[in-house]
Structures are given as structure tokens and as C-alpha cells.
Amino acid sequence: VLVDRMNLSPQQRSPYIALCSKLTARCHAIVFLPPASLAANRVLRRRNHSLSGPKGAFLSKQSHAKLVPPRYEEGFAMISICQDDAASDELGQYYSLVERAVPQKIAAPDGDEKGPVPTKRAGQDGNLPSSEAALPKKRKLE
């Protein structure tokens, strides 16, 4: 499960951490934290988004200043902070490998576990890829 939200404070993050705890799922925080000026510039250039232009850039800078970084004490199993495109690419590759390596389980509405969900693998033998060719292509965050 991925939640794409700013969640600037522990109070905003706590419902998601509580949900993970209830479902006995590990909760990871990924903080995309480029310099405030770069983030504002990206928001300024966005098109077809509810938050863009000069007002969006201003709000982006305000949000950057309000961020209370996540802490393990909140209940996170892992916290990753990506300050540039290279760190984001590296973390994306990590999660891609983890997703391929760990069989996923799904729960029915009645809470009964339904077993592994097939995962996409590079090799027909089910082994993890042995080369970087199978990793996702790097892309620049815009």
C-alpha cells in the first residue's frame, strides 16, 4: 500500500501508522526532500494540476518549512529521505527488488488470508535478475 500525501506532522501521519499496526504491516516513510527552491520551481512549472503556478510555489515553500521529519518513535520500520533525483532512483530500484523477492499476501474483507499474490519476475525460473538490465529505467523527477 502506498499513500501519496505530504503528511507534514506526526499527527497527520498517525492514522496511517495505526492502520499498518492494525494490519500487522511494516510502515515505511519515504520523504522526498529536494531543496525548497527546487521543489517550488517544479510546482511553478506544473501543468494540469490543482496546485501550480506562483500560488502553488508559495505554498510549496511554506510546506517545506512546516515539515516535521518522521521519526522511528512514531512507529516506522524504515525511513528514507531522498534529497535528489539519484537518491530517488536508487530507492525506487531497492523497492523494485523487494517487491519481486517477497511474496505478497492479500486479505479478504473477512480477514482471511488468501495466500501469495503472483509477482512479476525477470527470469522464467523465478529467480531475481542478476543484472541491472532488469531494473527499472532511471528517470529524472520533474
KOLLO-896456 format. One record per residue (C-alpha): residue number from 1; residue in one letter; x, z, y. Coordinates in pm, 1 decimal. Layout:
BEGIN
  nufi  lopa         X         Z         Y
   NUM     A         X         Z         Y
...
end
This chain:
BEGIN
  nufi  lopa         X         Z         Y
     1     V       0.0       0.0       0.0
     2     L     132.8     -93.2     340.6
     3     V      -6.6      44.3     664.1
     4     D      98.0    -152.7     972.4
     5     R      49.1      86.2    1260.7
     6     M     259.3     236.8    1532.8
     7     N     184.9     599.0    1434.9
     8     L     393.8     740.5    1715.8
     9     S     346.7    1108.7    1628.5
    10     P     327.4    1331.8    1321.0
    11     Q     -42.4    1382.6    1395.7
    12     Q    -109.1    1007.7    1379.3
    13     R      88.3     975.0    1055.3
    14     S     -55.4    1278.4     874.5
    15     P    -374.4    1113.8     733.5
    16     Y    -164.1     850.0     556.6
    17     I      78.2    1108.6     419.9
    18     A    -216.9    1316.5     296.8
    19     L    -363.5    1009.6     124.4
    20     C     -33.3     941.9     -52.2
    21     S     -19.1    1303.2    -163.6
    22     K    -376.8    1288.0    -295.7
    23     L    -293.3     972.5    -491.9
    24     T      45.9    1112.7    -602.9
    25     A     215.9     815.2    -439.7
    26     R     552.3     829.7    -265.6
    27     C     520.2     778.0     107.9
    28     H     785.7     573.2     286.5
    29     A     821.9     531.3     660.9
    30     I     974.8     214.3     798.4
    31     V    1045.3     232.0    1168.7
    32     F    1118.2     -96.1    1342.1
    33     L    1304.0      23.7    1647.4
    34     P    1473.8    -253.5    1840.6
    35     P    1586.6    -169.0    2193.8
    36     A    1283.9    -114.5    2421.6
    37     S    1370.5    -417.0    2633.9
    38     L    1384.7    -648.0    2329.4
    39     A    1052.0    -519.1    2195.9
    40     A     889.5    -563.2    2538.9
    41     N    1028.9    -917.3    2565.4
    42     R     884.7   -1007.7    2223.3
    43     V     543.4    -871.7    2326.4
    44     L     565.7   -1061.7    2654.5
    45     R     619.4   -1391.2    2465.5
    46     R     346.5   -1338.1    2204.1
    47     R      54.3   -1577.7    2190.9
    48     N    -291.9   -1528.8    2043.3
    49     H    -257.5   -1152.3    2018.8
    50     S    -473.3    -884.7    2176.9
    51     L    -166.8    -715.0    2320.8
    52     S      61.4    -960.5    2500.0
    53     G     180.3   -1064.2    2842.7
    54     P     300.2    -828.2    3117.5
    55     K      44.9    -557.0    3033.4
    56     G     148.1    -565.4    2666.8
    57     A     517.5    -546.0    2758.9
    58     F     447.3    -245.2    2980.8
    59     L     253.9     -71.6    2700.3
    60     S     531.9    -155.0    2454.2
    61     K     786.0      27.2    2671.8
    62     Q     550.3     324.6    2704.8
    63     S     503.2     341.7    2328.6
    64     H     877.1     322.9    2271.9
    65     A     923.0     626.7    2495.9
    66     K     646.2     823.7    2318.3
    67     L     779.1     775.9    1964.9
    68     V     846.3    1096.0    1774.8
    69     P    1066.3     973.5    1489.4
    70     P     936.1    1055.6    1141.5
    71     R    1095.2    1347.9     959.0
    72     Y    1117.2    1426.4     589.9
    73     E     940.7    1755.9     658.0
    74     E     623.6    1553.4     724.1
    75     G     616.5    1455.2     356.5
    76     F     803.6    1124.3     345.6
    77     A    1001.4    1035.2      33.7
    78     M    1210.9     784.9     230.7
    79     I    1257.7     699.8     597.1
    80     S    1421.3     375.0     705.4
    81     I    1498.5     280.9    1063.6
    82     C    1562.4     -85.1    1142.2
    83     Q    1716.0    -141.5    1483.6
    84     D    1789.3    -512.0    1446.5
    85     D    1691.2    -820.9    1250.1
    86     A    1973.3    -779.8     997.6
    87     A    1858.9    -428.4     903.1
    88     S    1500.3    -553.1     868.2
    89     D    1613.1    -838.5     642.3
    90     E    1819.9    -601.7     428.3
    91     L    1531.2    -359.3     386.0
    92     G    1296.2    -645.9     300.5
    93     Q    1534.0    -755.9      24.8
    94     Y    1550.1    -399.4    -107.2
    95     Y    1171.7    -371.3    -127.7
    96     S    1150.1    -714.0    -290.1
    97     L    1380.4    -596.9    -569.2
    98     V    1196.8    -267.3    -610.3
    99     E     861.8    -445.1    -635.0
   100     R     998.3    -666.5    -911.7
   101     A    1159.3    -380.1   -1102.6
   102     V     883.0    -119.7   -1102.2
   103     P     563.1    -190.5   -1295.2
   104     Q     270.5    -114.3   -1069.3
   105     K     -39.2      73.1   -1181.6
   106     I    -383.8      42.6   -1036.0
   107     A    -662.7     296.6   -1037.0
   108     A   -1026.0     206.2   -1081.2
   109     P   -1282.0     363.6    -848.7
   110     D   -1345.5     625.9   -1120.1
   111     G    -975.8     723.7   -1101.2
   112     D    -898.3     586.2   -1448.7
   113     E    -557.9     418.9   -1452.2
   114     K    -570.2      60.0   -1574.3
   115     G    -207.4       3.8   -1667.2
   116     P      68.5    -219.1   -1534.1
   117     V      -5.9    -498.7   -1296.0
   118     P     196.9    -811.7   -1371.1
   119     T     476.1    -860.7   -1122.1
   120     K     642.2   -1186.5   -1026.1
   121     R     992.9   -1218.8   -1160.1
   122     A    1255.4   -1484.0   -1104.6
   123     G    1354.2   -1524.3   -1468.7
   124     Q    1133.5   -1619.2   -1762.3
   125     D    1293.9   -1340.4   -1965.9
   126     G    1157.2   -1079.4   -1725.3
   127     N    1499.5    -966.4   -1607.2
   128     L    1578.1    -913.5   -1243.7
   129     P    1751.0   -1202.4   -1069.9
   130     S    2126.1   -1195.5   -1099.6
   131     S    2195.4   -1390.9    -783.7
   132     E    2090.9   -1379.8    -423.3
   133     A    1920.4   -1715.6    -470.6
   134     A    1611.1   -1533.7    -597.5
   135     L    1594.9   -1302.9    -296.4
   136     P    1356.1   -1381.8     -12.5
   137     K    1493.7   -1607.6     256.2
   138     K    1612.6   -1426.8     566.0
   139     R    1409.7   -1482.8     878.0
   140     K    1450.6   -1370.9    1230.6
   141     L    1189.9   -1125.2    1353.7
   142     E    1003.1   -1260.9    1653.3
end
